[in-house]
Amino acid sequence: MKAKEQILTLKAYQPGKPIEEVKRELGLTSVTKLASNENPFGCAPAVKDAVMDELDRVSIYPDGYAAEIRDKLAHYLGVLPRQILFGNGSDEVVEMFCRTYLSPDTNTVMAKPTFPQYRHNSVIEGAEIREIALDDQGHHDLDEMYEAIDENTKIVWICSPNNPTGTYVSKEKLVSFLERVPKDVIVACDEAYCEYVVAEDYPDTLALQRDYPNLVVFRTFSKAFGLASLRIGYGVAHEDLISVVDPVREPFNTSRVAQRAAISALDHLEYIEMCRIRNREGMDLYEHFCEQYDLGYYPSQGNFILIDFKTKQGDEVFQFLLQQGYIVRSGNALGFPTSVRITIGSEEQNKGIIDCLSNWLDAESEK
Ligand SMILES: *Cc1c(COP(=O)(O)O)cnc(C)c1O
């Protein structure tokens, strides 16, 4: 049996270490996972009640069209219901766009390093991948990305805030890019962390879609809304474009429980506001810590920070924090070998990590 050539080059997704395994291996009673940018506060309490209530109906297929959450989300976003495409997480929306537009005779342009699923799904479709290095500020190099576009380019990916750097593309830069990009090339803006953004020049991409119908926006309930395990995300685009991609979707790709949770989450936006504020407070602590110890970092608009330890490998910092009961993400696998990516946690978690790291760095400087 021979699989498609391009599949043989891929590796299955490497998940972070599960909490239970770390506890067992290291004999720790408390382990905190700050590796996947999940919401440290969980979802709003009322959302949990809605989920519990929906459990009475798990034997019944969900509404494949997701009409109720569709209407609610459309109202929240200020778009038409038919402009939305739901996915089993926004990962699946990425996959559906790749299935629809990419093939071996096409190419796709993305930053490097960025969120790995654009590349992964593009490889599966056999498309040529054009990766453009982030600039030295960790920003998407939109001039170089523009240069990489040709008549076979189908999708250009912009991750903003970018995972793993947390950097974003300003409105001015995005608009000047959209002005130049040919109208038959999709510009896919992945805004998985938009609810955390506080930068004033962050673009209102949904408003820009009126002028640029090739602009597609991907968002999710996994991060700020705290619903990662339920798997519900969405794409927003011109309704003609969505109607092209929609047949690729599995008929029941978002569950009844996920739809219900998302509806409830939109009824409790004050909770998201609280999370955004707490996240910023945590970010300030980390930035202060980095400055104090002369560590590198990219100013982040997400709920994570990529910290460059300069003289240490990311794996070494990861191992050190693991011994202390904190699971973070080593930058070695993310394209930043001397960095770790840490999800902003609760105040207690942030202070805990910063204390550990400070003690460690202090002890080393005394040697
Ligand atoms: C986490 C993440 C996603 C995927 O989220 P799901 O909706 O859980 O699939 C998409 N894009 C980026 C940049 C992410 O960090």
The ligand as a Tripos MOL2 file, in Angstrom:
@<TRIPOS>MOLECULE
LIG
   15    15     1     0     0
SMALL
NO_CHARGES

@<TRIPOS>ATOM
      1 C1         -5.2440   27.6680   18.8360 C.3       1 LIG1
      2 C2         -5.1890   28.2340   17.4720 C.ar      1 LIG1
      3 C3         -6.1220   27.8860   16.4980 C.ar      1 LIG1
      4 C4         -7.0010   26.6800   16.5780 C.3       1 LIG1
      5 O1         -8.0100   26.7520   17.3630 O.3       1 LIG1
      6 P1         -9.1900   25.6900   17.3290 P.3       1 LIG1
      7 O2        -10.3620   26.5630   17.0640 O.co2     1 LIG1
      8 O3         -9.1540   25.0960   18.6840 O.co2     1 LIG1
      9 O4         -8.9850   24.6870   16.2470 O.co2     1 LIG1
     10 C5         -6.0880   28.5120   15.2670 C.ar      1 LIG1
     11 N1         -5.1530   29.4280   15.0050 N.ar      1 LIG1
     12 C6         -4.2300   29.7790   15.9010 C.ar      1 LIG1
     13 C7         -3.2330   30.7950   15.5460 C.3       1 LIG1
     14 C8         -4.2050   29.1790   17.1560 C.ar      1 LIG1
     15 O5         -3.2270   29.4970   18.0130 O.3       1 LIG1
@<TRIPOS>BOND
     1     1     2 1
     2     2     3 ar
     3     2    14 ar
     4     3     4 1
     5     3    10 ar
     6     4     5 1
     7     5     6 1
     8     6     7 2
     9     6     8 1
    10     6     9 1
    11    10    11 ar
    12    11    12 ar
    13    12    13 1
    14    12    14 ar
    15    14    15 1
@<TRIPOS>SUBSTRUCTURE
     1 LIG1         1 GROUP 0 **** ****
